[in-house]
């Protein structure tokens, strides 16, 4: 069973504090490497990264030198660095490495030593592989029980909300809105057909960068004019289904409900929304980071009107999400007191809970 990024982030330091190596397993393009780099930044350590799949025995153990009447081994520069100062030593694609290289890594994860050269006491070891529950879909080698036993292994299964939260502000708002409302296009689930292009979290970032660099999303009219080009570019990044869906979304983008619409009370634009549309709008509002005490009283009342008009399932998601977000604590306290047409948010929540019990 996998864990999401948030859960992984809450437990991994307990492993590294004990100086045990951590292996992350998961599908391609999901952000495994980025997770390692984010962790390294959080503990203030530089990353020394090596692709195990590109290494030979010499790249791992170094070269022999003669000292007096005996031979010793000079470690390679990256390993020497990990021995001389604390770093996050990141060994990527171990399950694509040769058997000889993996045997050397076996010793490293077991004793933190290769050929007598010991890692710095505060150096942390991480690995990322595609194997595990998804291993059959990749050209990777199986890892035997003794090899795996040297690692603390986590199968990462990031949630859609993980991605939306991370990508907010890092990709164009139009692309973010599309993925928020079309989560099925975020990444492929199920078996992969040979040679077919599928979307991944990584490919969406690359697709977005290409569109932004080409100034193809700068405003609504320009985006519409570029819709066909955007589609053809998307074929190479995310495949046919996702590319054609994004093209259709861009053509109709002006009809999308924005956070500003909600704050301004333009709720008639949500008329006819289905549950999934409302859930997507709730996600957009929460991810906008606009829910703060700095909102005017009128804006808070408009959010309350939006809240009251939501289907019960979407309303409970909204209420649960804002209460579980520590950054919104002050907003939640204010929001409870907001009154619309003689009813406070607090009273409305009580009524909804009573109705759900019946």
N, C-alpha and C positions, 0 to 999 in steps of 0.2 A: 504494500500500500504506500502511495506516495504522499509527500507533504508539500505545501505551497511555500513560496518564498518567505512569507511573513513568519511562518512556523519555523522554518529552517534558520532564519536570522535570530530567532529567540533562543535556539538551543545550541547552535554550533559553537559558541564561545565556551560552553562548558566542556566541549571536546578539546578545543585547542588550548584551553588553560591547562589541561592535563598533558599537553604536548603529544596527543595522538593524531595520526594523519586522517584526513577527511577525504572521502571520495564522493563526488556528485555524479549521479547517473541520470540520463534523460534524453529525450529526443533532440535532434539537431535544431539549431536556431531558436532555442527557447531562452537563452540567456545564462547558461552555466558559467561561461568565462566571466561575463559581466558580474555575476554574483560573487565570484572569487575576488575580483578587483574592488568591488564595493566593500566586501568584508575587510580587505587589506587596508583600504582607506579609513574604515571605521576604527581600526586598531593602530593606525599610524605607521604601517610598515610598507616598504616598497615591494613590488612583485618581481620575482625572477621567474620567467616563464620559459619552458622548453617543451617542444612537441616530441613526446616519446616516440611517436610514429616515424619521425625523421632521424632518429638517433641510431648509431651503431654502438658496439661495446666501448670503442675508444672515446666516443662522445660522453660516455657515462663515467668510465673509470680513469680517463686521462692517459698520459703517455709515460713510459718507463724512463727513469734516469739512473745513472750509476753514481753511487755515493760510496767511495772507498772500494771495498770488495763486495758490495751488495747492490741489488737493484731495488729501487723504490718507485712509487708512482706519483707523478705530478697531477693533481686534480685539474679538470677543466675550469675555465674562468668562472662560469656560472655557479659551479659547485663550491669553488673556493670562496666566492662571495657569500654563499649561504652558510659557510663555516665561520667566516670572519665577523659577520654582523647579522643581526636579526632581520629576516626577510620572510615573505610568504613565498615558498618554493612551490610553483604551480606546474605540475607535470600533466600536460594535456594529451588526450588520445592514447592512454596507456594500453587500452585493449586493441590497438592497431600496431603496437610495437612488436619487435622480434622477441622470441623467447629469451635470448641472451640479455637483452636490455631489461626485460621484465624480471629476470632473475636478480639483476643488480638492484633494481628498485625494490625487490622483495627484501633484500638486506637493509636498504635504506629505511623502509617503513618499519622493519622489525627492530633494528638497533640504532637507527639514525647515524649510521656509519657506512662508508665505502672505502675499502683499502686503508683502514686506519685513520681516515680523515673524518672527524666527527662534526656534525652540524652544530651551529651556534645553539646554546640552550634555549634561546627564544625564537629560533626559526620555526615556522609552522609549515606543514606539508599539506598541499591540496592536490587533488586529481579530478579530472572530468572525463567521462566516457559516455558513449552512446549505448553501451550494453545494458544488461538488466532486463526488465520486463519488455523492452522494445528491441532487444538485441537481435532478434531474428530478422529484422528489417534492414540490418546494416552488415557490412563486410568487416566484422570485428571478431576477435578471438574470445573464446570462453575463458573465464577466470576460475581456477579451481578453488575449493573451499579453503585450503591453506593460504592461498594468495589473498583471497577476500578477507580472511580472518585478521590480516594485518591492518586492514582499513576499518574506519567507521563509515558505513555506507548509507547514503541517503538517496532515495529515488525522488527526484524533484518533479512535481506535477503542478506547475504554476497555475493559479486561477486566472480567469479572464480579468478580474478586478485587479490582480497583481500587475498585469500589463497596462491596463488603462491608467492606473495610478502612476506607474513609472513613466509611461509615455506622455502623460499630460504635460504640455509645455515643451516637450522635446520633438514632437512631430506637429505638422500643420493642423490647426483646429478642424479643418474640413476633413482631413484623413482621420483624425481622432473621432470626430462625430460619426463618420461612416463605420468605423470599427465598433464604436459604442453601440450603434444601432444594428450592426450586422456581425455579431460575435462569431457566427458560424464560419465567417471568412477569415478569422484571425489566424487559424492554423488548421491543417488537415488532421482529422481523426479517423483512425481505421488503417487499412492496408494501403500501401503505396504501389501504384502501377509503375512498372519500369519506364524510365525516361520521361515521365510526365512531370510538369512543373507544378508544385504545390506551394501555397503560402505558408510562411512561418513568421514568428515574431521578428526574427532577424531580417527576413526579406521585406517586411513592411517598413522597417526603418530605412533600408536601402532604397526602396521604391520612393518613399517619402523624400529622402535626400535628393534623389534625381529630379523629382518634380519641383522641389524648392529651389535647387540650384538653377533649374531652367526657367524659374519665375513663371511657372504655369498655374499657380494657385493664388496669385496675388489679389485678385478680386473676382466677384461672381461672374461678370461678363467675360473676363479673360479666361476663366476656368471653363466656361461653357464653350467658348471658341476653341479651346484646346482639348476638348473632351475626347475627340477621336485619337489625338496623339497620346493623351494620357492612357487611353485604353491600350494602344499598341505597345507603349512602354511597359505597362502593367503585365502584358503577356509574358515578358521575359523575367519578371520578378515574382509574380504571385499566381500566374496561370490564368486560364480563360475565365473561369467562373467568377473569381474575385475581381478581375480586371473589368469585365462587362458590368458587374454590379456597381463598382465604384464610378464608372462612366455614367450610368443611369442616375446615381445618387447626385453627382455633380450637376447634371443638367437640371435637376429639380431642387437644388440646394436652397434656393431662396425661400422655399416653402417650409424649411426646417424651423422648428421652434428653438429659440435661443434662451440662454439664461437671462439676458436682458429683457426678453419678452415676459418671462415669469415675474421678474422684479418690477416691471412696469405694469403688470396686471393684464397683459394681453392674452388672457386664458382662452378666449374664443378660438385661438389657433389650435388648441388641443381637442377641440370638438371632434368626435369620431375616432379618437385614439383607441387602439386596442391595448391590452395589458402589456405586451412587449414594448410598445411605443412609450407607454408611461414609465415602465421600468428603465428604459434607456434615458428618458428625460430626467428621472430621479438621479441616475448615475451621473449624468452631465452636470446637474446642479451641485451635487456633492463634490465632484472632482474639480469644480470651478474655483474652489477655495473662496467663494464670495460669501459664505455663510458665517459672518462675523458680527459682533456687536456694533460694528461701524455702519451697518445698514440703517437706513432711515426707518422711522416707524411705519411709513407707508409701504416701504419695500417688505418689511417684516409681515405686514398685514396681507400683502399680495402673495407671499410665500404660504401664509396660513390658508388663504383661499385656494391656492393650488393644492395644498395638503388635504383640505376638506373635500376637494373634488376628485381626488385619486380613488381608484378602486381599492378595496380594503387591503389586498395583497401588496400593491405598490405603496400604499400609505404606511403599512407596517415595515416594509423594507426601508423607506425613507426614515421613519422614526428610529428604527433599530440602528441604522448606519450612522446617523448623527449622534446618537447616544454612545456608540462604541468608539467614536473618534475623539480622542482627548483634546485635539486642537479646536474642537467645536463646543467645548464645555460651557463657555460663557454665552455663546449663541443659544444653546439649548435652554439655559436658565432663563434667558430673556424670552425665548420663543414660547415657553410654557405659558407666559403671562399675556401673550398677544390675544386680543379679542376681535372677532369679526361677527357682526350681526348679533351681538349679545352673548356669544359663546367663545370661551377661551380655548386655546389649544389643549390645555390640560384637561378641561371638561370633555372635549371631543375624544381624546385618547381613552379616557375612562369609559365613555359610551361605547367605543369600538371594542374595547376589551370585554365589556359586559356582553355585547352582542356575540362575540366569538365564543363565549362560554356556553351560550344557549345551544 
